[in-house]
């Protein structure tokens, strides 16, 4: 994975804009007082530094030391663990700070929401080991657990306290232990970001969901919790 400084700034701004899209308009308030934003920002910055220094023996040690000390401080302050190996797209939104635990092999798409007490970790599925791959605009509710080499489709929603060990299709809403599909209303009521109504991929997915249940259009326009 390649990352330059401009990409780092773009990712930091995209995370900040997700918080502003949910109602907190003051950027300084988010930067100074939102522990969840501290955690995502540290993850972004160190991922950039790690990539830039991974081939240099001179800089690799001080960066690694900074990371190990910094990650412990962040974990103590926020109870959030985002390891450098995880691949996380733009616009990550953590609705509340900690505890949140993400495995280093996890892949998370753009504009996703993670609730508190979420665990996304390593596991096995049909004798195959690995970590989850989560699509774009996915809502993961508080207390949800996702394990193993499973794929969570775009615009899916994982209900609170659900335990997911199998693939989840696009736009599916799942809940329970083990998680089962409840409907195909998707995450549209829970994911907010700038220009979402101009996002062609999202709007196409939304139209497919409305074809299955026309009432979803009115429900989504009424808004929802984050």
C-alpha positions in Angstrom: 0.0 0.0 0.0 1.3 3.4 -1.0 0.6 6.7 0.8 2.0 10.2 0.3 1.5 13.2 2.5 -1.4 14.6 0.5 -3.2 11.2 0.9 -2.6 11.4 4.7 -4.2 14.9 4.8 -7.1 13.7 2.6 -7.8 10.9 5.0 -7.6 13.1 8.1 -10.0 15.6 6.6 -12.4 12.9 5.5 -12.6 11.5 9.1 -13.2 15.1 10.4 -15.9 15.7 7.9 -17.8 12.6 9.0 -18.0 14.0 12.5 -19.2 17.3 11.2 -21.8 15.6 9.0 -23.4 14.1 12.1 -24.1 17.5 13.8 -20.9 18.7 15.4 -20.0 21.7 13.2 -16.9 22.9 15.2 -13.7 21.3 13.9 -11.8 22.5 16.9 -14.3 20.9 19.3 -13.9 17.5 17.5 -10.1 17.8 17.4 -9.8 18.8 21.1 -12.5 16.8 22.8 -13.4 13.7 20.7 -11.3 10.8 21.9 -12.5 8.6 19.0 -11.1 11.2 16.6 -7.8 11.1 18.4 -7.6 7.3 17.9 -8.3 7.5 14.2 -5.9 10.4 13.7 -3.1 8.6 15.4 -3.8 5.5 13.3 -3.6 7.6 10.1 -0.4 9.4 11.0 1.4 6.4 12.2 0.3 4.3 9.2 1.8 7.0 7.0 5.1 7.1 9.0 5.3 3.3 9.1 4.9 3.0 5.3 7.5 5.8 4.7 10.1 4.4 7.1 9.5 0.6 6.7 12.5 0.2 4.4 15.0 2.3 6.4 16.8 0.7 9.3 17.8 4.1 10.6 14.3 5.5 11.0 12.4 2.2 11.5 13.3 1.8 15.2 12.4 5.3 16.5 9.1 5.2 14.5 8.3 1.7 16.0 9.2 3.0 19.5 6.9 6.1 19.0 4.1 3.8 17.8 4.3 1.3 20.7 4.4 4.2 23.3 1.7 6.2 21.5 -0.6 3.3 20.9 -0.6 2.5 24.7 -1.4 6.1 25.5 -4.2 6.1 23.0 -5.6 2.8 24.3 -5.5 4.2 27.9 -7.2 7.4 26.9 -9.8 6.0 24.4 -9.9 2.2 24.9 -9.6 2.0 21.1 -7.1 -0.3 19.3 -6.5 0.4 15.6 -3.3 -1.4 14.6 -1.1 -0.2 11.8 -1.7 -3.3 9.7 -5.4 -2.6 9.3 -6.5 -1.1 6.0 -9.2 1.5 6.6 -10.7 3.7 3.9 -11.6 7.4 4.1 -14.3 8.8 6.4 -14.1 6.4 9.4 -16.6 7.4 12.1 -16.5 6.1 15.7 -19.8 7.1 17.3 -18.4 6.8 20.8 -15.0 6.2 22.2 -14.0 2.7 23.3 -13.7 -0.1 23.8 -13.1 -1.0 20.1 -10.7 -3.7 19.0 -9.7 -4.2 15.4 -7.3 -6.9 14.2 -4.3 -5.9 12.1 -5.5 -7.9 9.1 -8.9 -6.2 8.8 -10.0 -4.3 5.7 -12.6 -1.5 6.1 -14.1 0.5 3.3 -15.0 4.1 2.9 -17.5 6.0 5.2 -18.1 3.3 7.7 -19.5 3.6 11.3 -18.2 1.5 14.2 -20.1 1.6 17.6 -18.5 1.1 20.9 -17.5 -2.4 22.2 -17.1 -3.6 18.6 -14.6 -6.4 17.9 -13.5 -7.2 14.4 -11.0 -10.0 14.6 -9.1 -13.0 13.3 -10.9 -16.3 13.1 -11.7 -19.4 11.0 -14.3 -20.2 8.5 -14.5 -23.7 7.0 -10.9 -24.4 7.9 -9.8 -21.1 6.3 -8.3 -18.5 8.7 -8.3 -14.8 8.2 -9.8 -11.4 9.1 -13.0 -9.7 7.9 -13.2 -7.5 4.9 -15.8 -4.8 5.3 -17.3 -2.9 2.4 -18.2 0.8 1.9 -20.8 2.6 4.0 -21.2 -0.2 6.5 -22.8 0.4 9.9 -21.5 -1.8 12.8 -23.7 -1.4 15.8 -22.5 -1.3 19.5 -21.3 -4.6 20.9 -21.2 -6.3 17.5 -18.5 -9.0 16.9 -17.2 -10.0 13.4 -14.7 -12.9 13.1 -12.9 -14.7 10.4 -12.3 -14.3 6.7 -15.9 -13.1 6.1 -17.0 -10.4 3.6 -19.5 -7.7 4.7 -21.1 -6.1 1.6 -21.5 -2.5 0.8 -24.3 -0.6 2.7 -24.8 -3.5 5.1 -25.8 -2.9 8.7 -24.7 -5.1 11.6 -27.2 -4.9 14.6 -26.1 -4.2 18.1 -24.5 -7.3 19.9 -24.7 -9.4 16.7 -22.0 -12.1 16.2 -21.1 -12.4 12.5 -19.1 -15.4 11.3 -20.5 -15.7 7.7 -20.6 -13.4 4.7 -23.2 -10.6 4.7 -24.6 -9.5 1.3 -24.9 -5.9 0.1 -27.6 -3.9 1.9 -28.4 -6.7 4.3 -29.4 -5.9 7.9 -28.3 -8.7 10.2 -28.8 -9.3 13.9 -28.7 -12.0 16.6 -26.2 -14.7 17.7 -25.3 -16.0 15.3 -26.3 -13.2 13.0 -29.1 -13.7 10.5 -30.5 -11.5 7.8 -33.5 -9.5 9.0 -34.2 -7.4 5.9 -32.4 -5.6 3.0 -33.0 -2.0 4.2 -29.2 -1.4 4.4 -27.4 1.2 6.4 -28.9 4.2 4.7 -30.5 5.6 7.8 -27.3 5.5 9.8 -24.5 6.6 7.5 -24.1 10.3 6.8 -21.3 12.1 4.9 -20.8 15.1 2.7 -22.1 14.7 -0.9 -23.7 11.3 -0.1 -26.6 12.3 -2.4 -24.1 12.9 -5.2 -22.3 9.6 -4.6 -23.3 7.5 -7.6 -22.5 4.1 -6.0 -24.5 4.9 -2.9 -27.5 6.2 -4.8 -27.6 3.2 -7.1 -27.4 0.9 -4.1 -30.2 2.9 -2.4 -32.5 2.6 -5.5 -32.0 -1.2 -5.5 -33.0 -1.3 -1.8 -36.1 0.8 -2.6 -37.2 -1.5 -5.4 -37.5 -4.3 -2.7 -39.2 -2.0 -0.2 -40.5 1.3 -1.5 -41.3 2.5 2.1 -37.5 2.6 2.7 -37.3 5.9 0.8 -39.5 7.8 3.3 -37.9 6.1 6.3 -34.4 7.1 5.1 -35.4 10.7 4.5 -36.6 10.9 8.1 -33.1 10.2 9.4 -31.9 7.9 12.1 -29.4 7.5 15.0 -25.7 7.4 14.4 
